Amino acid sequence: MTITVRYGAQRQQFGPAEGREVAVLDYTSQQLKLMPMLATCYALHFTAAFLVEQYTQAKRTKEEELVADVHSLSAGQLIKFSAWSLTLVAASINLLAWLLEILGFSLN
């Protein structure tokens, strides 16, 4: 994800006849493909950070209600979340590789 976004931001392509070329990431078609994946990466990151913080606090305070909340979040929801994110990752990897090839980035 990082490579694709950075490369798209740096890669200049086409543009007005008498002007500078435009960064590929400025094209709406690229944004529509990349931004939902980028937003999902941020959501996964902050969700994991929240869960780790809650777990750490539960271990430190041993508060029963907090322990129960952490357990329910990590046990029930995490399984659904993991299955969903693995499906998303598999689809995203293919799309990101395809976008890089279109932009001329060598994967070899």
N, C-alpha and C positions, 0 to 999 in steps of 0.2 A: 504494500500500500504506500509506504513512504517513498519508495523508488519511483513509483508511477506518478504520484502527486508532484514530487520534486522535478522529475524529468518533464512533466507536462507544464510546469511553471517556467522552466528554463528554455524549453524547446520553442523556437520561433518558427512560425510557418504562415505563409501567405500574408494577407493584409491588403490595405488599399494600394492602388497603383503607384501613388506618389508618396506613400508614407512608409513607416517602419512596419516590419512584420509583427504579427500578433502572437502572443504566447498561446500555446495550444490549450492551456487550462482556461483561457478566457472564452473559449467557444462553449456555447450552451450545451451542445451534445456531450462534450467531455464532462462538464459539470454535472449533468443529469446522470451520468454513469458513475462518477467518482464520489460525489458528495454524500449520497446515501450510505455508501460503504464507509466513508470517513466518519460520518456521524455515528454509525453503528460501532466502529472501533472505539470512539470516545465513550459511547454508552457502556460498552463492555468493560472498558478500563475503569470508569467511575463506579460501576456496579461492583466490580471485584474489590476495588479499594474500600468501598463502603462496607462490604461484607467482612473484609479483613479487620477493619477498624472495630466493627461490632463484635467480632469474635475476640479480639484482643481485650476489649472492655469487659466482655462477659467472663473471660478467664481471670481478669484482674479483680473484678468486683464480686464474682460468683452470685450475682443477682439472678434468681430463678426465672423471673419473667424475661429478662434479656437472654438468658441461656436458651429458653424455649423459643424465642423469636429467631435467634441465630440458627437453632436447629431446624426450625421449619423452613427458613430461607435457604439454608444450605442443603437440606435433604430433598424436600419436595420440589421446590422451584428450580434448584440448580440442575436437576436432571432434565427438566423441560428446556431450560435455558441452554444447557450444553448441547442437546440434540439440535436445537434451533441454530445455535451459533456454528456448529460443525457443518450443517447444511449450507449456511450462508458463506462460510469460509471456502468450502469446496467450489461453490459457484463464483465467488469473488476471485479466486486464484485464476480460474480460466479467463474471466473477463479482464483482469489486470494484465495477464500475459498477452492477450489479444490486443489490448490498447497499446502496450509497449511495442509490439510488433508493428502496428500501424504507424506509430510515431517514429519508427526507424531505430529503436533501441535493440541492440544485439543481445540476445539471451544466451548466446554461446560463449 
